[in-house]
Amino acid sequence: MLKFHPYSKQNVDRSDINAVTSVLKSNYLTQGDKVPKFEKYLSKYTGAKYVSAVNSATSGLFLACKALGLKKNDIAWTVTNSFVASSNCVLHCNAKIDFIDINNEDFNIDIDLVEKKLKKTPKNKLPKIIIPVHFAGKPYDQKRLYNLSLKYKFKIIEDASHAIGALNDKQKVGNCKWSDVVVFSFHPVKIISTGEGGATLTNNKKIDEKIKNLRTHGITRDLKKLNIKENGYWYYEQINLGFNFRMSDIHAALGISQLKRIEKFIRYRNKISKFYREKLKDLPISFQKMSIKLRSSYHLFVIKLLNKSNIQNYKKIFNFLRKNNILVNLHYLPIHTHPYYKKFGFREGDFLNAEKYSKSALSIPIYYGLKTNEQLLIIKKIKKALIKYS
């Protein structure tokens, strides 16, 4: 029986296990020194001035929205080809959400459509925040969106859940050069993992202070912020309505260990991508368009079906591959098509590019440790499926 090939998975080695074990043997499983160390290493790796580790990217997106002051009656936009967390963070702030369609060539947020929408939107209906997503690990056009933000006065939260280690013009995603906040995910299917976890990055000290306060119940011991200037360690005050979104030292220790191998992970994923593109190039499929100015972290490798018959047999192709232990997946069902979002007036037909994409796209296995013979097997099964249902 063949072993399963998921679309992505973690790689854990002895150094990771030793790092976690050392914390389990220590005095602090949480609120020790590992989280600050992990934040320091993330700052050094990305170039961002301030980092706050949190228990998930979902929490990070929400805290970023809160720190930027998103509130009731404010408006935020995001791309519909994403996981629901990219938009749910807006709704959790009681703000209004709207969507942007994708570019058909790279499946990322279409900046042309962003600009057109901004131009025709009344001034009092412009977004306070736009949340672009680096889909599959490929950076979107960060510079262009940033220039639009200067003109239309909106803030940018980069959902970089897929994209730690990605490069745009030799600049690392996460350096916050073209945004207010960047959010990473460290779920096991991502480039590096902390088990569950995420991080917010910013170059704005006040934003970071707000996030750090909100992730820990809104409580402070900072003498400068206390209403009563009591300097006893026992004294603290709640100054905001916060949450418990902290990362534990166990998770951070794993993150520190994994971060040491991130470049190795990304090189391996890029090597697989190159192999797939070469071996699958003659099939009726398309790939995410790349540029020599960019480096994708390749959290995902997506193939898009082009043959009309293949598209009509999408479900059969999907099921055929999974029955053959190739655990393909779809990233994503457009957010606006989910039942919950109907209450906000969204319907199928609103964002056609993303909808057509979701009926023809497959995420195929890509992860560190996927061997060449396994890649060849995956390629063989994809070819067989496309021929069978052509």
Secondary structure, DSSP 8 states (H G I E B T S, - for coil): ----EES------HHHHHHHHHHHTSS-SSSSSHHHHHHHHHHHHH--SEEEEES-HHHHHHHHHHHTT--TT-EEEEESSS-THHHHHHHTTT-EEEEE-B-TTT-SB-HHHHHHHHHHS-GGGS-SEEE-B-GGG----HHHHHHHHHHHT-EEEEE-TT-TT-EETTEETTS-TT-SEEEEE--TTSSS--SS-EEEEES-HHHHHHHHHHTBTTEE--TTT-SS----TT--EE-S---B-B--HHHHHHHHHHHTTHHHHHHHHHHHHHHHHHHHTTSSEEE----TTEE---S-EEEEE-SHHHHHTHHHHHHHHHHTTEE-B-S---GGGSGGGGGGT--TTSSHHHHHHHTTEEEE---TT--HHHHHHHHHHHHHHHHHT-
